């Protein structure tokens, strides 16, 4: 029994460490007013990674929403980063947060995305997909988990 408990504790500690092993990007709805839906992208920093560039692809329902506006969030501005935005395909917005510096992101809101619903579009903010990528000071890819916080979507 004692050995079983030790194995369970070791497994828990391993899984807890793995959950914190990589930085992450979270997409969450932060507001909805009339025909506007506001989302934010939050960078969740881990202890051992110096991330200096972030990028993301946000998929959305092009039948329900117009092309969004995207701006840099306070954590990106604090790190001296600017935002570049493109729309490579219908229902897809791509953004990159970079700067002419080697300042690392501290964590927090890195981008704000505002959607306008099309007339007769979906009443709820659903159908979003999100992928992200990151780089360190050497320009090497940093593994990053991208999550859509569906609990915030209305």
C-alpha positions, 0 to 999 in steps of 0.5 A: 500500500505504501509503495502504491501511494509513493507511485501515485505521488510520483505520477502526480508530480510528474504530470504537474511538472509536465503541465508547466513544462511549456509556455502556452497561448490561451484564446478567451472571450472577454466581452460581447456587446450587441454585434461585437465579440471581443477575444484576447490572447494571453501568453502563459509564461513558464519559468525556464523559457525566454520567448521573444516572438509569438505568432498565432492562427485564429480560425473563425466562422466566416459566415457568422463574422466579418474580418476582425480587427487585431491589436497588440495587448499590454504584455506585447507592448511592455516587451516592445513588440509590434503586431503584424496581421494578415488574412491568408484565407477566408475565416482565418486571421494570422498574427505575429508579435515581434520587435527589433529587440531581444526582450522576452514576454513576461506573460499576460494579454498579448493580443486583442481580437474584435469581431463584428457579427454579420447580420443574421450570423450566429448568436453565439461566439463558437467555432473558433480554432487556434494554433500558436508558435513561439521563438527564443532569442536564438530564433529557435522554435519554442514548443507552445500549447495553444488553447481555446477557452471554450468555457468563456465563449457565449 
